[in-house]
Amino acid sequence: MTNIVGKVSMINGPVIRGVDMTGFKMREMVLVGEKKLIGEVISIDRDTGIIQVYEETEGLKKGEKIVSTGKPLSLKLGPGILGNMLDGIERPLKKINNDFGSFIPEGIGLISLDEEKTWEVNVLVDIGDFISEGEVYGSVEETSLITHKLIVPFGVKGKVVEAKESGKYSIEEELVVVEDKKGRIHSLKMYQEWSIRTPRPVKERLPIDRLLITGQRVLDIFFPIAKGGTAAIPGGFGTGKTMTQHQLAKWSDADIIVYIGCGERGNEMTEVLEDFPKLIDPKTNKPIMERTVLIANTSNMPVAAREASIYTGITIAEYFRDMGYHVAIMADSTSRWAEALREISGRLEEMPAEEGYPAYLPTRLAEFYERAGYVKNFNDTEGSVTIIGAVSPAGGDFSEPVTENTKRFVNVFLALDRELAYSRHYPSVNWLTSYSGYIEALKGFYNRELNEDVKELRAKMLRLLYEEARLKDLVLLVGEDVLPDEERLVLEISRIIKIGFLQQNAFHSEDTFVPLRKQIEMLKAIDHLYERALSSVKMGIPISQIKDSKLFEDITKMKYTIPNNNLEGIDELNRQIDDFYNSLDEKYSK
């Protein structure tokens, strides 16, 4: 089939208008101009089409050719993705740097996976076998942590008529040939192509009822994220969005991490690109890059590619999910992605909605977050995609459109607080404005794993924190001394919850990651202290006697002093609490 050719009639930054485009299709990938810039058709009206270009359009002239490719903007999905650093349309940055230098030149094409590198392939099917879509027909040890499973592309089903022996092959070599019922031949290579804007199908969506364990107390107990769930981390400048996502990438129990640096400052992405390869996975003592994909599209890169980077990341995540892996996506930040939408919309002269964002912003956000989920795959494995998106509201204003609309589509909202961050309270998650919609869904998980009613204990601690927030206003007006002892006790216990439990030190070996069992035992010890102290208050004992400075300090510092793998120290603290208040009660009851 001959390629259909149109002509450039108008150039407005990344937005191109073309004529003679009757035969082009919506969302089709095209090559624009002599440099063959990569673009995508986003509008067709009679013989006029609008194209967004994923590369710099400087030097492009009116009248240059627009050539159709006949297929949508797609990714090559196969071995070589893990451990790689890619741009917004899956081009490898290391290779571009080696071949072309520090800047990405125009017209280098849609290079992606290394076509020359050979991989040790274990072919799992024989001639005569019947295979269908989603089944595993081979495997490659892509890294020492992850086995890359070669799955039959969707839409392919039939009998194996040719199969290579296990051995070393490049991704372009044919491994298996399948003949379907209609006699059509399908050639299976090590990779498959998939349109970035089309969600990959699943056999069945399963209930979301398992915790994404992060080792961060404020998340795992107070505002839990479920595997296959969605979360937003909104916060103003300097509140720790990126660092929170780094902690989740390093410590969460996801098998694979996809980190999307979408429109962030170049120096911030440089830090990620330099630090991640040096990080050691604490669970395996191997480089964390062996289970990580980095997608970098900085603020000075083409704006259209920034818009595509989110879809590139989610498509890669779905591909690994289909193999039976649990994948976590860190999107930093969806605000920059929304700004790219706004810029392109403005160049298209579309009617702006609130704050200049396009009217379809909520739809695009919903489409992105709805691709999360816990699923059963066609090969009967279970996998999940968890999406954790950072939001950067200008001036920390959570009422702006991106934050407000994101709130509608996510189940966990981790509002970062500037005052907490500036007072060095990290993670700076504000317990009064954050929430998690997975508390009820995870009740069974906590019961199975911990045999504890976490929901009730969490609710009790939050009630104390809410009460403390109310009392703080009174204290500012009249001082703490005039409060009843029961309310003064609430202030003291809330201080322990905030400093001893919610605040966490990423640089302390015992505190950077805390197992679930220690988390719940710490909270139970704080609750035990509160109940014993409250009982003494009700006996009429003054708060000055009830608050033992050393005991309260030991409870606050237990996160550092008690090892994660030996919790006998918490039992000892509970005994000290009982001994102290037994003796105090006895003294005052005489």
C-alpha angles and dihedrals in degrees: 000000000000117000116253112238129207133174134243110246102166136018122199109166108286091351117090128184116209134189132207088042100133094124096048122105132223114266091012118149113239138183114232127206133335091310090055094231114196114248142160129223108239101167137023126188114173104303095342122091136182119219130190111212121215094206137056111287096202110137095019112137135209112260096033117135128269109203123196121225096195093231137080124254100286140176128229104234115197145092114331099052097097115082090016130124111220136180124233094285098041100266112149110245096200092055092045089050092050094046103035109015132241098330127062107240121216121255100026089129132226097314111169128142121034105260095190100051115098124221131201102246126195105204109207102188134072134206109283096030118129113227132178139192117303095017120129113247099169145358139221127196092231093174134354088262103042131049109207107221116209107222129195109256117251113268094032120111130149150081123323108242097170132024130173123227117255110274146100117324140158120239092255095058119102111245104173134015118206127194115203128208092271092055095253116146122228121193115210117206129177091269138045132202124235133180109246095221095054118083112231112246124247134201095233139349111233129206114274102238108133127090122239095226109219104165088233109122097209088057106036095049109017105032107011124192115214124220105261090021135119130242137176125206107197120181143141125252113306098011094118106258094143094043091050089053090048090055090049092047091050101041110024116107093240114129094221133025124208109193115193116193097195116187094331123149115280094240091053092051090045088058090052093046092049098040102043096060089053095049117104118218102242092211097054105016089233128117110287089223088074087077099028136090117197120203112189123190107158126197092261094054121094110296095223091057088053089057090051096046093079091055092045090056096047092047091053089048092051090049092057090041088059088060090058100264129135108234129192120200120206108196110190104208132357089179090067088048090052089050089055089053089050093050094049091045090053092051089050087055092234120165106267123229128199113350090352095296115136118263090244094060093106091050093051092048091049092049090053099047093042089065088073118093150120109258148175109234129218089256089057094249121127121237139163144202116209116191120206110179125187116216122202108199112192109255090000090284106157092189093071117112101258094051094041094049094043088055089061094058105038129073098207122054114186104187110198115214124217094208092053092047093048090049088053094249104147135216081037093207110153106227092201098057102029125088143175125212093197099074095102094039091053096047091097092048093054091047091052097043101035105014087224135120094241093166094062095043091048091050091051093051091047090051088056091050092049090048090049091053089054093047093049090068090053092047090054089055104040107009131249097272095072094056120101113260092249090060092043087055089054088056092050095047092045088055089056092047091051100043101026099040116014096040112076132185113222090192097055115092094220096039105043091077122018122189117235093246092057091045094056094042090053091052092046090052090052089048091048090052090050095049094048092045092047090051089054092048089054089054088061097253110151118250090237088067095039094054106074105188096210094047093048090047092049090053091048092050098044089101087069103030100048116068118234091235097048117048098172087108090067090054088051090051090051089052091050090051091051093045093050097048094040089056092043093049091047092050093051096040092063 
